[in-house]
Structures are given as C-alpha cells and as structure tokens.
Amino acid sequence: MNPPRQPPVLLLDANRERRRRYAAALRANGFEVSAVDHIAEIERWPVGTIVIVDAARFTPWWGAVGAAHVVVLSDSLIAARQSCNGVPSTWILRRSGPEAVISVLQAL
C-alpha cells in the first residue's frame, strides 16, 4: 500500500543550506517540493499549494494567488499575532527545523 500523496509545497528561502535541508526532508516524507531562493523564480502561482516562507516574506498576497496554507518560519512567535488577513497560516520557530514543518504539514 502506498502512503497518501502529500500536497505540493513551495519552499521560498534565500538561505541555500537551509533550503537544501528543508527540501530534502520534505521530499523524504513524500512531499513534492519546488525550492527557490527568490520570488522571481516561481514558475507558476501556488494555487492549491502549501507555501513555506520566512516571516519577512509573509504577505496576504499568498492568499490572493491561491496558496492553500502558508507556513511561516520566524525567529519569534510574537510576529504571529500580526493580522494574517484571512490567509490560512501557521507560524513556527525557525530553529525548530524541518521536522516541525513536516509535523505541521502532516496535520493539515
């Protein structure tokens, strides 16, 4: 029996090493991942996709272009209290690592 298919993920992170680590962990857990370091590298709008971004790149725009959910990596959860303008999002501490992101994604 095959594991359930995971939703596609767009990982947007300018840190090459972190982007590589997160993408490898996500793929090892069955996620289809597009990993880019700049928004200009996105090949198509993330309609129905889960987007993973750092807090500096979180914007209500992600909801407007169709992201199913946004996972925000932050150095502090204080920023999570900002208005998300109806964008479904989960904020987690960046230092928690890829395992925390995978846990969030599997719970969605």
TORLUMVEX-731886 format. One record per residue (C-alpha): x, y, z. Coordinates in steps of 0.001 Angstrom, whole numbers, padded with zeros to 6 digits, always signed. Each point is the difference from the previous one (the first is absolute). Example, Ala and Ser with C-alpha at 12.3 -4.5 7.8 and 13.67 -1.06 7.14 Angstrom:
# residues 2
+012300-004500+007800/+001370+003440-000660/
//
This chain:
# residues 108
+000000+000000+000000/+001372+003413-000979/+000098+002834+002559/-002553+002765-000603/+001128+002562-002531/+001105+003210+001656/-000968+003426-001347/+002513+001977-002066/+002234+002401+001903/+001719+003215-001077/+003035+000695+002191/+001246+003570-000291/+003235+000563+001934/+003051+002071-000929/+002266-002100+002246/+001370-002689-002326/+000986-002509+002689/-003265+000291+001914/-001966-000228-003252/+001909-003165-000929/-000578-001582+003455/-003698+000786+000085/-000593-001124-003604/+001822-003307+000601/-001986-000693+003186/-003304+000865-001692/+000751-002215-003006/+001020-002863+002300/-003465+000286+001543/-001826-000177-003321/-000508+003683-000789/+000425+001353-003514/+002196+003064+000574/+000910+003004-002103/+002838+001777+001800/+001018+003502-001049/+001966+002826+001558/-001822+002953-001615/-003634+000608-000818/+000980+000744-003610/+000964-003684-000372/-003532-001262+000591/-001115-001713-003201/-003745+000300+000683/-002327+001421+002656/-000300-002361+002964/-003704-000823-000481/-000884-002815+002398/+003608-000168+001178/+001390+000288+003493/+002525+002838+000151/+002882+000058+002490/+001581+003442+000476/+001919+001937+002595/-001833+002668+001978/+001493+002808-002108/-001657-001465-003106/-003406-000652+001517/-002699+002090-001650/-003757-000266-000574/+000969-000227-003678/+000573-003753+000484/-003717-000442+000612/-000897+002157-002994/+002041-002188-002360/-001577-003199+001292/+002302-001509+002617/-001898-002662+001938/+001957+000730+003186/+003118+001965+000942/+002545-001295+002503/+002022+002920+001303/+003467-000531+001443/+000720+002622+002608/+002652+000805+002578/-002804+001022+002374/-003647-000924+000241/-000840+003556+001027/-000364+000843-003690/-002673-002701-000318/-002385+002350+001738/+000023+002249-003052/-003128-000008-002101/+000163-002799-002528/-002881+001586-001971/-001816-003311-000322/+002989-001895-001371/+000058-003475+001574/+003399-000122+001644/+002038-001681+002680/+002985+001726+001566/+002819-002113+001391/+003392+000798+001405/+002705-000261-002659/+002340-001727+002439/-002500-002874+000294/+001333-001365-003274/-001558-001939-002852/-001561-002593+002313/-002325+002650+001445/-001032+001088-003494/-000701-003601-000995/-002131-000475+003134/-002054+003071-000865/-000445-001097-003609/-001051-003512+000949/-002603+001413+002386/-001631+002190-002663/
//
